[in-house]
Every structure is written in C-alpha cells, then in structure tokens.
Amino acid sequence: MNNFIILILDGVGVGELPDASKYGDEGSSTLSHIAEAVGGLDLPELQKMGLGNITNINGVPPAENPTASFGKMTEISKGKDSITGHWELGGLYIDRDFDYFPQGFPEELVSRFLELTGCKGILGNVAASGTEIIKELGNEHMMSGYPIVYTSADSVFQIAAHEEVIPLKKLYEICQITRKEVLKPPMNVGRVIARPFTGARDNFKRTVNRKDYSLDPPGKTILDLCYENNITTCAIGKIVDLFNHRGMHIKQHTKSNDSGVEKIIKFNKELLVSLIFANLVDFDVYYGHRNDPEGFAEALKIFDRRLPEIIASMDESDYLLITSDHGNDPTTPSTDHSREYVPLLFFNKKNKGKDLGTRRTFSDVAKTAAAFFGLKEQYAAESFLNVPE
C-alpha cells in the first residue's frame, strides 16, 4: 500500500530536555514517572517494539531484539505547546515563541474583544483548567450570558459557553472574529478554541463540539509537500486543526483515542501511497492536564492492546512512526505541558529494529517521510529511513 503513518501519542514525553529548567520543567519525565506512580506499566506491544530501550520505564524492560527502530527526539523550536511540537514534526523550525498570558489577557485586548464580538462582558480571564473553570463560573454564565474566557500554559484564547446560552453557531462566530480581528499581528496567539458545554446548575460537562481556530504554519510542512505532489494526505484528530486544515485531502476529527485508532486502520486499508498523520489526544487532555497518572497509565494500556490491529492493517511496504509532541508529566504539581524529549518508534514488517539514537530535531520525522515518498525538500533535518545496521 506504500503508506507512511505518523502517529502522535499526545503528551507522552520520555525525559526532560537540557533546557527544561527555562520552562519550569526540570525533573519532568512523563512515562518514567507514570510507571513509578502506578507500580509499573503494562505495555507488552510497545515493549516488543523497543519503548523500554529509549528510557527506563518500570514494567517495560528493554527488548533484546526490538521489532521497531527506536530513539528519542529533541525539540529545538521555542516553546512546549502543541502547535510548536506538531509544526516541528512537520518540518518547520519555529524561532519565535507564541504569546502567553499566565496572568490573564490585558485590559486592552479584552476591550477589543468586547467591541468586535458584541459581547456585553466576560467571565474568568485567567489561566485555568477548562473543566474547573466551568465548574466555578458555569452558574454565573447561565445567569449573565457572558462567555467564559480563559487561557492555559499553551498560547490559547479559549471561549467557553453553554450551548443553550450561546448557541454553537454564535460561539463559532465569536471565535472567528477573535481569530481574524481581535488577535491581529503583531500578536502571535497559537489558537482560539471554542469550548461548548451543556448540563444544569453545578453539573456541567464539556461537549465534543470543540472547535479550534489556529494560525497557518509559517512554512511548507510535510502535509503541504505531499499535497502539492499528489500524494494523498489524511489528517486524523487534532492534526486537522493544528495545521489549520492546510495540505489535507482527507480530514477526520475524532472523539477519542479509540476513534482515532479506528480511523487509522480504516484509511490504511483503503488508501494507496498516502501520508496518514494522526493524533491521539486523550493522554494529554484527560490525564496529563488533570494530573491523573492512573488514568494516563490505563489509556496507554488500552492503546497498547489496540496496536496489533494497526500493525495487522499494514503490509510490508507500509511504515509506522510513533512519537509525541511534548511531555505532560501528571506527577508534577503543574498541570501544564512539560519540555521533554519525545519517543521515536519506527516500524516496518520486513526491517529489523535499530538504535536511532537521540535525534537533533523533531523535523527528522518530516525529512524521513519526504525520503519515503522520494520528495525534494529543504528541511534542516536528517532522515532515518535507511539508517545502516
């Protein structure tokens, strides 16, 4: 089938980067710390591939003859957010960090938001957990009709609203105005995110109708390159929004990790000579940001049990690359992303596993995908497609 699958396990880091202290993440090590917290991880399929050969993970020993090539990758771009990580995986070096608002949005920005969107007021304006802030302000939102505006450690402008108070169509319109008119350059905010929720007083729940409005990548990513060369590109999950719908023939949003796995299998069986780029976000959003190592471990276990189904959908011409975009250590006091190396597992049914070492940049992923399809590019990276024994 000659498909190249890039599979992002969102938030699954394998140890602090040398500059982690600059980001407040010294000592972070997502996988190792989760394993310690739960008394060992149970990941036999990833273990066979060589996950335990990358770093010390309780319950996941090194494989004597790993079925996949293994290593870890360094993020050289500035930041630790999802967009930066994915854009670097896509071949770009991001030398300007995004704008962040740990103390909330400045008064001038809030005034511009109110003027341009027509909202009469806002609630929140803090850096907060999305689930916690609707718990805290949901009742007041229901009475006032004001949207809940908040941010996080990422470069995001998030707008939460009850679907019966601000209907989805109106919420999306507010987000579009915010993206296009409120956050104009020189501001550099990565994403505006619609965060709808439902429920009754003191019992609110976010819905699957989230919508992201991202910036365009500042250069040609591996998706763009394949798209321009008539190689089918299939974006699954968060990939659609992080690359702002660009360079994609097929766009598939997902509601869960299992949904993402199903779509990977489906399209790998159906497509020929294609780039399948998928993100499984549950690890990050439900467990990393909520400091839940037990839930994180269980999600990893469920994915591990489904990994053979993905492999079974492949033939000897297909490649599977498993990695991440940043860390999200749930054992630290912080609920934010962590600046970490990310794992690299590179599998093909006919090839033996090799030690790929520590890669200089996430962009080695794009370089390798381009080499697989025989495409000319100018990524400042190194392919590991044909690393010698």
KOLKOLVEX-717427 format. One line per 5 residues: their letters; for each residue y, z, x of N, C-alpha, C. Coordinates in pm, whole numbers, plus 50000, padded with zeros to 5 digits. Example, Ala and Ser with C-alpha at 12.3 -4.5 7.8 and 13.67 -1.06 7.14 Angstrom:
BEGIN
as	49431,50780,51319,49550,50780,51230,49670,50780,51320 | 49775,50708,51285,49894,50714,51367,50003,50787,51290
end
This chain:
BEGIN
mnnfi	49879,50000,50082,50000,50000,50000,50127,50000,50086 | 50112,50047,50214,50225,50044,50308,50347,50121,50257 | 50321,50239,50202,50429,50326,50155,50459,50435,50256 | 50585,50474,50264,50629,50582,50352,50687,50691,50263 | 50622,50806,50261,50661,50916,50173,50730,51024,50256
ilild	50854,51056,50219,50926,51168,50278,50931,51278,50173 | 50867,51391,50202,50855,51499,50106,50927,51624,50159 | 51033,51665,50089,51114,51779,50130,51069,51903,50054 | 51022,52004,50128,50994,52135,50070,51124,52216,50086 | 51205,52216,49983,51342,52265,49991,51347,52412,50032
gvgvg	51420,52440,50140,51441,52578,50183,51334,52636,50272 | 51236,52556,50312,51123,52607,50391,51153,52592,50540 | 51218,52691,50598,51252,52690,50739,51146,52755,50825 | 51152,52729,50957,51050,52783,51048,51114,52853,51169 | 51226,52919,51148,51284,52999,51255,51428,52963,51285
elpda	51505,53062,51327,51647,53044,51348,51678,52939,51453 | 51782,52862,51430,51833,52768,51529,51915,52842,51633 | 51935,52783,51751,52011,52852,51856,52151,52895,51812 | 52210,52824,51716,52346,52859,51671,52346,52938,51541 | 52232,52998,51505,52221,53068,51377,52322,53182,51363
skygd	52356,53245,51474,52448,53359,51467,52586,53317,51418 | 52624,53191,51441,52754,53141,51394,52759,53135,51242 | 52643,53132,51180,52634,53120,51034,52589,53250,50968 | 52578,53356,51048,52532,53483,50995,52384,53488,50968 | 52306,53403,51036,52164,53390,51005,52072,53430,51121
egsst	52125,53506,51215,52044,53546,51329,51923,53625,51280 | 51804,53586,51327,51681,53654,51288,51609,53592,51170 | 51669,53493,51103,51605,53431,50987,51483,53350,51030 | 51378,53356,50951,51257,53277,50976,51177,53273,50846 | 51210,53178,50761,51163,53178,50623,51011,53193,50610
lshia	50936,53100,50667,50790,53103,50649,50727,53228,50710 | 50766,53260,50833,50705,53376,50901,50734,53506,50826 | 50857,53521,50780,50894,53645,50712,50830,53656,50574 | 50817,53545,50503,50745,53549,50375,50602,53595,50398 | 50538,53535,50501,50399,53571,50531,50385,53720,50563
eavgg	50479,53774,50637,50476,53917,50669,50495,54000,50543 | 50586,53958,50457,50619,54035,50337,50503,54044,50239 | 50421,53939,50233,50313,53936,50134,50176,53963,50196 | 50173,53996,50324,50046,54027,50389,49964,53904,50425 | 50031,53791,50443,49963,53668,50483,49968,53561,50376
ldlpe	49996,53437,50418,49999,53324,50327,49861,53258,50317 | 49831,53203,50203,49703,53135,50178,49731,52987,50158 | 49732,52910,50268,49769,52769,50264,49668,52686,50344 | 49544,52676,50297,49440,52609,50377,49467,52462,50405 | 49528,52391,50311,49550,52247,50331,49661,52223,50435
lqkmg	49770,52298,50424,49877,52287,50524,49830,52339,50660 | 49742,52438,50657,49686,52489,50782,49607,52381,50855 | 49524,52307,50781,49446,52199,50841,49537,52092,50900 | 49651,52068,50837,49745,51969,50887,49811,52011,51018 | 49826,52144,51035,49888,52192,51158,50012,52276,51137
lgnit	50033,52328,51015,50151,52410,50991,50155,52531,51084 | 50039,52592,51107,50032,52708,51194,50050,52675,51341 | 50048,52547,51375,50073,52506,51513,50222,52499,51543 | 50305,52505,51438,50450,52492,51455,50514,52626,51489 | 50470,52731,51420,50524,52865,51440,50420,52967,51398
ningv	50440,53093,51433,50345,53198,51397,50361,53235,51250 | 50254,53214,51173,50257,53244,51030,50132,53325,50997 | 50150,53448,50954,50037,53534,50918,49955,53467,50808 | 49825,53447,50834,49737,53383,50737,49721,53234,50757 | 49804,53175,50844,49797,53031,50869,49783,53011,51021
ppaen	49662,53025,51073,49642,53011,51218,49657,52866,51264 | 49680,52845,51391,49685,52708,51444,49553,52636,51419 | 49561,52507,51388,49440,52425,51370,49394,52374,51505 | 49263,52378,51527,49208,52330,51654,49225,52179,51666 | 49199,52110,51557,49217,51964,51552,49298,51928,51428
ptasf	49430,51946,51434,49513,51923,51315,49502,51780,51264 | 49501,51766,51134,49487,51633,51074,49619,51557,51074 | 49730,51627,51096,49862,51563,51099,49929,51590,51233 | 50020,51506,51271,50106,51535,51385,50205,51642,51341 | 50245,51729,51433,50324,51846,51395,50436,51872,51495
gkmte	50539,51938,51446,50652,51975,51530,50757,52044,51445 | 50876,52056,51500,50987,52110,51422,51113,52033,51460 | 51213,52039,51372,51333,51957,51392,51459,52044,51391 | 51554,52002,51471,51681,52071,51488,51789,52003,51404 | 51867,52082,51333,51983,52025,51263,52103,52027,51358
iskgk	52161,51909,51382,52276,51902,51473,52408,51888,51397 | 52403,51852,51270,52525,51845,51190,52578,51986,51164 | 52704,51994,51124,52764,52123,51093,52727,52164,50951 | 52691,52291,50936,52660,52341,50802,52512,52368,50784 | 52481,52421,50667,52341,52453,50634,52315,52427,50485
dsitg	52394,52341,50427,52380,52313,50285,52283,52197,50262 | 52250,52176,50137,52151,52073,50101,52198,51933,50135 | 52325,51904,50108,52376,51769,50134,52370,51737,50283 | 52421,51828,50366,52420,51804,50510,52279,51781,50560 | 52185,51867,50519,52047,51854,50564,51986,51722,50523
hwelg	52006,51683,50399,51946,51558,50350,52013,51435,50412 | 52145,51440,50428,52213,51325,50489,52169,51307,50634 | 52147,51418,50705,52097,51404,50842,51954,51352,50843 | 51871,51398,50752,51735,51342,50738,51743,51192,50710 | 51847,51152,50638,51867,51011,50603,51927,50928,50714
glyid	51960,50991,50829,52006,50914,50944,52149,50940,50988 | 52222,51028,50919,52363,51048,50948,52388,51176,51026 | 52492,51174,51109,52540,51295,51175,52670,51333,51107 | 52677,51452,51052,52795,51498,50978,52875,51590,51069 | 52986,51537,51123,53062,51614,51222,53175,51694,51160
rdfdy	53196,51680,51030,53295,51762,50961,53226,51846,50856 | 53239,51975,50869,53177,52063,50771,53250,52051,50637 | 53178,52084,50530,53238,52082,50397,53330,52203,50378 | 53404,52202,50270,53489,52315,50234,53407,52417,50155 | 53427,52544,50190,53356,52654,50124,53457,52753,50070
fpqgf	53415,52830,49969,53508,52920,49901,53444,53057,49878 | 53416,53130,49985,53348,53260,49970,53429,53361,49890 | 53561,53344,49884,53646,53435,49807,53686,53376,49672 | 53622,53269,49631,53661,53201,49508,53761,53090,49537 | 53793,53013,49436,53881,52897,49452,54027,52941,49451
peelv	54111,52879,49534,54252,52917,49539,54324,52889,49408 | 54431,52962,49386,54506,52952,49260,54554,52810,49232 | 54598,52742,49337,54647,52605,49320,54537,52512,49267 | 54416,52529,49318,54304,52447,49274,54266,52478,49130 | 54266,52605,49095,54234,52645,48957,54338,52588,48860
srfle	54465,52593,48899,54571,52539,48813,54553,52390,48792 | 54516,52319,48897,54494,52175,48885,54374,52147,48795 | 54270,52228,48808,54152,52215,48723,54190,52231,48576 | 54267,52335,48545,54306,52360,48406,54394,52247,48352 | 54487,52202,48433,54578,52096,48389,54504,51966,48360
ltgck	54413,51926,48449,54349,51795,48438,54232,51794,48339 | 54164,51907,48323,54049,51909,48232,54088,51950,48090 | 54204,52014,48075,54246,52060,47944,54187,52194,47904 | 54112,52256,47992,54057,52389,47963,54173,52491,47957 | 54162,52588,47868,54269,52686,47848,54259,52804,47944
gilgn	54146,52816,48009,54126,52924,48104,53988,52915,48163 | 53959,52997,48262,53825,53002,48321,53782,53147,48334 | 53653,53166,48351,53595,53297,48383,53528,53286,48519 | 53518,53399,48586,53444,53402,48712,53533,53380,48833 | 53531,53258,48884,53599,53220,49007,53558,53310,49124
vaasg	53428,53320,49143,53371,53399,49253,53252,53322,49311 | 53206,53367,49426,53078,53320,49479,52970,53409,49419 | 52873,53348,49351,52779,53429,49276,52647,53357,49254 | 52546,53434,49218,52419,53380,49171,52439,53324,49031 | 52387,53204,49008,52406,53139,48879,52344,53216,48764
teiik	52227,53274,48786,52162,53350,48679,52236,53480,48652 | 52288,53541,48758,52357,53669,48742,52492,53651,48674 | 52562,53543,48706,52698,53529,48651,52695,53496,48502 | 52591,53424,48456,52586,53401,48310,52542,53529,48239 | 52465,53612,48308,52427,53740,48251,52551,53830,48237
elgne	52636,53824,48341,52755,53907,48344,52866,53858,48250 | 52886,53726,48245,53002,53670,48174,52966,53588,48050 | 52837,53575,48021,52795,53492,47908,52855,53534,47776 | 52859,53665,47748,52914,53714,47621,53063,53681,47610 | 53137,53703,47719,53280,53675,47719,53304,53525,47703
hmmsg	53218,53444,47764,53228,53299,47749,53209,53259,47603 | 53112,53320,47536,53086,53287,47396,53208,53319,47308 | 53280,53426,47341,53396,53465,47261,53521,53384,47295 | 53541,53357,47423,53665,53291,47466,53656,53139,47466 | 53537,53086,47489,53520,52942,47502,53557,52890,47640
ypivy	53596,52981,47731,53632,52939,47865,53506,52910,47949 | 53505,52803,48026,53391,52778,48114,53384,52883,48225 | 53263,52907,48271,53241,52997,48384,53241,52912,48511 | 53335,52937,48599,53350,52858,48721,53315,52946,48839 | 53226,52898,48925,53184,52979,49039,53135,52889,49152
tsads	53110,52949,49266,53062,52876,49382,52946,52953,49444 | 52903,52911,49563,52795,52979,49633,52816,52960,49782 | 52712,52982,49861,52724,52959,50005,52732,52810,50035 | 52686,52726,49942,52699,52582,49956,52842,52541,49921 | 52876,52418,49955,53005,52362,49919,52994,52305,49778
vfqia	53010,52393,49679,52989,52354,49540,53096,52411,49449 | 53130,52335,49347,53217,52378,49238,53129,52372,49114 | 53082,52490,49068,52984,52497,48959,53053,52539,48829 | 53014,52472,48722,53075,52497,48592,52963,52526,48492 | 52956,52650,48447,52852,52692,48353,52911,52705,48213
aheev	52834,52660,48116,52880,52670,47976,52761,52669,47882 | 52772,52746,47775,52670,52747,47671,52675,52612,47598 | 52560,52554,47573,52556,52420,47514,52613,52416,47372 | 52621,52531,47304,52679,52534,47170,52829,52564,47174 | 52879,52608,47289,53022,52638,47304,53095,52518,47363
iplkk	53042,52465,47471,53093,52341,47530,52976,52243,47533 | 52969,52150,47439,52855,52057,47433,52837,51983,47565 | 52715,51936,47588,52682,51871,47714,52777,51757,47748 | 52806,51674,47648,52892,51560,47674,53028,51605,47728 | 53083,51711,47670,53213,51762,47713,53201,51827,47851
lyeic	53095,51901,47874,53075,51965,48004,53065,51861,48115 | 52990,51754,48088,52978,51647,48187,53113,51579,48212 | 53191,51564,48107,53324,51504,48121,53414,51591,48209 | 53409,51722,48187,53486,51816,48270,53444,51805,48416 | 53314,51794,48439,53263,51783,48576,53308,51652,48642
qitrk	53306,51544,48566,53350,51415,48620,53498,51417,48658 | 53580,51478,48574,53722,51490,48606,53741,51577,48731 | 53663,51682,48740,53673,51771,48857,53636,51696,48983 | 53530,51617,48975,53485,51542,49092,53587,51437,49134 | 53636,51361,49038,53720,51244,49070,53868,51276,49088
evlkp	53916,51378,49016,54060,51401,49014,54104,51536,49069 | 54026,51640,49042,54066,51774,49089,54040,51790,49238 | 53926,51744,49284,53884,51766,49423,53909,51642,49509 | 54029,51591,49504,54062,51472,49581,54076,51506,49730 | 54055,51405,49819,54081,51426,49961,54226,51474,49981
pmnvg	54251,51559,50083,54160,51588,50194,54055,51693,50165 | 54045,51742,50041,53939,51838,50010,53804,51771,50032 | 53707,51851,50079,53576,51796,50111,53468,51887,50053 | 53457,51882,49921,53360,51965,49849,53237,51881,49820 | 53120,51932,49860,52998,51853,49852,52957,51813,49712
rviar	52955,51911,49619,52904,51881,49485,52980,51956,49377 | 52996,51891,49264,53033,51956,49139,52905,51962,49057 | 52874,52078,49001,52746,52093,48931,52769,52148,48791 | 52719,52074,48692,52718,52121,48554,52599,52215,48537 | 52627,52337,48486,52522,52439,48473,52513,52486,48327
pftga	52459,52404,48238,52449,52445,48098,52345,52554,48076 | 52369,52636,47974,52271,52739,47939,52268,52755,47787 | 52166,52823,47740,52150,52850,47597,52115,52997,47579 | 52086,53034,47456,52046,53171,47429,52150,53247,47350 | 52113,53370,47313,52201,53456,47235,52254,53568,47323
rdnfk	52337,53649,47267,52405,53758,47339,52308,53836,47428 | 52344,53851,47554,52268,53928,47654,52129,53869,47682 | 52106,53749,47636,51974,53687,47661,51993,53537,47685 | 52065,53505,47791,52098,53366,47820,51999,53308,47921 | 51981,53176,47912,51887,53108,48002,51940,52970,48036
rtvnr	51943,52938,48166,51987,52805,48208,51888,52699,48162 | 51939,52581,48127,51853,52473,48078,51829,52370,48188 | 51746,52271,48158,51714,52165,48254,51817,52054,48251 | 51927,52075,48179,52029,51970,48167,52135,51977,48276 | 52104,52045,48384,52193,52048,48501,52223,51904,48545
kdysl	52345,51883,48593,52381,51752,48646,52473,51772,48766 | 52442,51699,48875,52519,51709,48999,52608,51586,49018 | 52728,51610,49068,52822,51503,49099,52857,51518,49248 | 52793,51437,49331,52805,51451,49475,52905,51352,49533 | 52940,51376,49658,53014,51278,49736,52920,51166,49778
dppgk	52974,51050,49805,52894,50943,49865,52866,50976,50011 | 52746,50948,50061,52722,50963,50205,52823,50879,50283 | 52872,50929,50398,52977,50858,50471,52927,50743,50558 | 52801,50712,50552,52745,50601,50629,52620,50548,50562 | 52555,50453,50628,52437,50390,50572,52312,50476,50598
tildl	52253,50528,50491,52132,50609,50505,52007,50521,50503 | 51892,50583,50526,51767,50507,50525,51741,50449,50386 | 51791,50515,50280,51779,50459,50146,51859,50330,50134 | 51983,50333,50184,52068,50212,50181,52003,50099,50261 | 51952,50133,50379,51895,50033,50468,51775,49965,50403
cyenn	51687,50044,50346,51569,49986,50279,51611,49903,50158 | 51703,49958,50080,51751,49889,49959,51806,49751,49994 | 51889,49745,50098,51951,49618,50138,51849,49518,50191 | 51735,49568,50237,51632,49480,50291,51517,49458,50193 | 51545,49482,50065,51449,49454,49957,51320,49530,49970
ittca	51328,49650,50029,51214,49742,50030,51238,49841,49917 | 51145,49852,49826,51163,49937,49710,51188,50081,49752 | 51293,50141,49695,51322,50281,49721,51306,50361,49593 | 51233,50471,49604,51205,50557,49489,51253,50698,49523 | 51354,50746,49452,51410,50879,49474,51359,50973,49366
igkiv	51305,51088,49409,51242,51181,49316,51308,51318,49330 | 51347,51376,49217,51405,51510,49217,51549,51509,49263 | 51584,51610,49339,51721,51634,49385,51777,51521,49471 | 51688,51438,49526,51730,51325,49611,51830,51237,49536 | 51807,51216,49408,51892,51126,49329,52038,51170,49338
dlfnh	52062,51299,49321,52199,51349,49319,52257,51368,49459 | 52176,51413,49553,52228,51442,49687,52278,51316,49758 | 52220,51202,49726,52266,51075,49783,52353,50998,49682 | 52393,51069,49577,52485,51017,49475,52438,50884,49417 | 52307,50877,49389,52247,50763,49319,52253,50633,49401
rgmhi	52282,50641,49529,52303,50520,49608,52176,50479,49682 | 52152,50348,49689,52039,50296,49763,51905,50319,49696 | 51902,50324,49566,51779,50359,49493,51744,50254,49389 | 51624,50202,49397,51573,50115,49291,51518,50197,49174 | 51453,50309,49208,51390,50394,49106,51445,50535,49122
kqhtk	51492,50593,49011,51549,50728,49013,51472,50815,48915 | 51417,50924,48965,51334,51010,48882,51375,51156,48900 | 51446,51212,48802,51473,51355,48805,51345,51431,48768 | 51337,51555,48813,51218,51635,48786,51259,51772,48732 | 51164,51839,48667,51190,51971,48609,51120,52083,48685
sndsg	51032,52047,48780,50955,52149,48852,50888,52084,48973 | 50834,52169,49060,50755,52116,49173,50638,52033,49124 | 50569,52083,49023,50453,52010,48971,50493,51873,48918 | 50606,51868,48850,50657,51740,48801,50684,51646,48918 | 50741,51699,49027,50767,51617,49145,50641,51564,49207
vekii	50538,51650,49218,50410,51607,49273,50349,51495,49189 | 50356,51512,49057,50301,51410,48967,50368,51275,48989 | 50500,51277,49006,50573,51151,49024,50544,51089,49161 | 50528,51170,49263,50491,51117,49395,50358,51043,49385 | 50262,51106,49322,50129,51045,49308,50137,50916,49226
kfnke	50208,50923,49116,50220,50807,49027,50280,50687,49101 | 50392,50708,49167,50460,50594,49229,50390,50549,49357 | 50324,50640,49426,50250,50596,49544,50133,50506,49505 | 50077,50529,49389,49968,50443,49341,50019,50309,49291 | 50142,50309,49237,50194,50188,49172,50271,50096,49266
llvsl	50336,50152,49368,50428,50074,49450,50364,50019,49576 | 50420,49910,49624,50377,49848,49749,50497,49836,49842 | 50476,49865,49970,50581,49855,50072,50708,49924,50022 | 50700,50055,50008,50809,50131,49946,50840,50258,50023 | 50966,50301,50013,51008,50432,50061,51013,50525,49941
ifanl	50933,50629,49945,50933,50731,49840,50992,50857,49900 | 51107,50899,49850,51182,51011,49906,51191,51117,49798 | 51126,51231,49819,51113,51332,49713,51154,51470,49762 | 51208,51549,49670,51243,51688,49698,51176,51778,49597 | 51108,51884,49646,51052,51988,49560,51142,52110,49576
vdfdv	51220,52140,49472,51331,52234,49486,51299,52377,49446 | 51184,52400,49381,51156,52533,49327,51157,52642,49433 | 51108,52612,49554,51104,52712,49661,51243,52772,49683 | 51342,52685,49689,51478,52723,49719,51547,52790,49600 | 51546,52723,49488,51631,52767,49377,51576,52890,49306
yyghr	51444,52900,49291,51387,53012,49216,51349,53132,49301 | 51322,53110,49430,51267,53217,49512,51352,53250,49635 | 51400,53148,49706,51484,53175,49822,51616,53239,49782 | 51686,53178,49688,51815,53230,49645,51803,53361,49568 | 51686,53392,49521,51667,53515,49443,51594,53623,49524
ndpeg	51580,53598,49654,51515,53695,49744,51381,53743,49689 | 51296,53647,49658,51166,53675,49598,51055,53618,49687 | 51014,53691,49792,50910,53637,49881,50776,53619,49812 | 50745,53704,49716,50616,53690,49647,50613,53561,49565 | 50722,53533,49494,50728,53409,49418,50728,53288,49508
faeal	50797,53297,49620,50801,53188,49718,50659,53160,49770 | 50587,53267,49804,50451,53252,49855,50359,53187,49751 | 50374,53228,49626,50291,53171,49520,50323,53022,49500 | 50451,52986,49507,50489,52845,49492,50433,52761,49607 | 50433,52815,49727,50373,52745,49842,50223,52728,49820
kifdr	50159,52832,49769,50014,52825,49743,49982,52717,49640 | 50062,52710,49533,50039,52609,49429,50058,52469,49486 | 50163,52451,49566,50182,52319,49629,50064,52285,49720 | 50019,52381,49798,49908,52358,49890,49784,52310,49815 | 49760,52366,49698,49642,52328,49619,49655,52185,49565
rlpei	49778,52137,49552,49800,52003,49498,49813,51898,49610 | 49831,51943,49731,49848,51850,49843,49732,51750,49854 | 49605,51790,49836,49497,51691,49843,49510,51578,49740 | 49575,51604,49626,49594,51498,49528,49690,51392,49581 | 49793,51436,49653,49885,51339,49713,49812,51257,49818
iasmd	49734,51324,49901,49659,51255,50007,49558,51158,49948 | 49496,51198,49837,49397,51110,49773,49461,50983,49719 | 49591,50988,49689,49660,50869,49637,49696,50770,49748 | 49679,50812,49873,49719,50730,49986,49603,50646,50038 | 49635,50529,50095,49533,50457,50171,49572,50463,50320
esdyl	49498,50392,50405,49520,50405,50549,49650,50343,50597 | 49718,50269,50511,49845,50209,50550,49965,50297,50514 | 49942,50405,50440,50049,50493,50395,50073,50607,50494 | 50196,50654,50500,50230,50771,50581,50296,50876,50492 | 50265,51002,50520,50325,51115,50450,50396,51204,50552
litsd	50525,51227,50530,50605,51312,50618,50653,51431,50537 | 50612,51551,50577,50651,51674,50508,50749,51751,50596 | 50864,51786,50539,50964,51860,50615,51050,51941,50518 | 51169,51983,50564,51262,52058,50479,51405,52019,50516 | 51501,52083,50450,51642,52050,50471,51722,52165,50530
hgndp	51667,52287,50526,51730,52408,50579,51633,52521,50552 | 51667,52642,50593,51587,52758,50556,51647,52828,50435 | 51572,52923,50380,51624,53011,50275,51537,53137,50276 | 51559,53219,50378,51474,53336,50403,51496,53440,50292 | 51394,53464,50207,51412,53556,50096,51398,53702,50134
ttpst	51372,53730,50262,51355,53869,50305,51481,53928,50365 | 51586,53847,50378,51712,53896,50433,51803,53944,50319 | 51903,54025,50348,51994,54069,50241,52068,53953,50176 | 52095,53847,50252,52167,53732,50199,52082,53656,50098 | 52147,53598,49998,52077,53509,49904,52112,53364,49934
dhsre	52170,53339,50052,52215,53205,50087,52110,53130,50170 | 52137,53002,50193,52057,52925,50287,52065,52987,50426 | 51967,52956,50510,51968,53006,50648,51958,52888,50744 | 52029,52900,50856,52036,52794,50957,51910,52802,51042 | 51812,52715,51012,51681,52722,51076,51630,52584,51118
yvpll	51535,52585,51211,51453,52467,51233,51377,52438,51104 | 51338,52312,51086,51253,52277,50972,51120,52223,51023 | 51012,52242,50946,50881,52195,50990,50870,52044,50984 | 50780,51991,51062,50752,51848,51062,50601,51828,51065 | 50548,51770,50957,50408,51730,50950,50405,51583,50914
ffnkk	50335,51504,50995,50336,51359,50980,50192,51310,50974 | 50151,51264,50854,50009,51239,50828,49981,51093,50794 | 49874,51043,50854,49819,50912,50821,49667,50924,50832 | 49594,50867,50739,49450,50890,50732,49373,50842,50855 | 49426,50743,50925,49349,50689,51038,49394,50743,51175
nkgkd	49500,50821,51177,49554,50870,51304,49521,51016,51329 | 49498,51051,51454,49478,51190,51492,49613,51261,51501 | 49609,51393,51481,49731,51471,51492,49775,51487,51637 | 49907,51482,51659,49964,51500,51793,50075,51605,51785 | 50108,51661,51899,50218,51756,51908,50348,51677,51926
lgtrr	50435,51679,51827,50561,51605,51832,50674,51688,51892 | 50646,51814,51924,50743,51899,51991,50862,51933,51902 | 50972,51969,51967,51096,52002,51896,51186,51880,51898 | 51212,51825,51783,51294,51704,51773,51441,51740,51781 | 51520,51654,51842,51662,51682,51867,51744,51681,51739
tfsdv	51702,51604,51639,51781,51590,51516,51690,51558,51398 | 51734,51600,51279,51664,51563,51156,51658,51410,51141 | 51752,51340,51202,51760,51194,51184,51641,51120,51243 | 51558,51189,51320,51434,51126,51366,51350,51079,51247 | 51368,51143,51131,51296,51102,51010,51338,50961,50969
aktaa	51468,50938,50961,51518,50804,50923,51479,50700,51027 | 51487,50737,51154,51451,50645,51262,51304,50604,51250 | 51219,50699,51218,51076,50672,51206,51046,50585,51084 | 51112,50614,50972,51093,50531,50852,51139,50388,50877 | 51253,50372,50946,51302,50238,50978,51203,50164,51067
affgl	51145,50234,51164,51046,50172,51252,50922,50130,51174 | 50882,50212,51078,50766,50180,50995,50785,50048,50921 | 50907,50028,50868,50935,49906,50793,50987,49792,50881 | 51000,49817,51010,51046,49712,51103,51192,49676,51083 | 51274,49776,51050,51416,49750,51022,51503,49782,51143
keqya	51604,49703,51163,51701,49728,51270,51807,49824,51218 | 51838,49925,51299,51939,50023,51259,52004,50080,51384 | 52101,50168,51364,52172,50227,51477,52174,50379,51469 | 52068,50437,51416,52062,50582,51408,52049,50643,51548 | 52127,50746,51574,52123,50813,51705,52008,50913,51704
aesfl	51888,50860,51710,51769,50941,51694,51651,50872,51763 | 51533,50933,51750,51414,50880,51818,51296,50877,51720 | 51230,50764,51710,51114,50751,51622,50993,50824,51681 | 50913,50883,51594,50786,50940,51637,50669,50866,51573 | 50694,50741,51530,50590,50662,51463,50471,50638,51556
nvpe	50498,50605,51681,50390,50570,51773,50397,50656,51900 | 50406,50785,51882,50407,50876,51997,50271,50870,52065 | 50266,50852,52198,50137,50843,52267,50062,50975,52264 | 49931,50965,52289,49845,51086,52292,49895,51182,52400
end
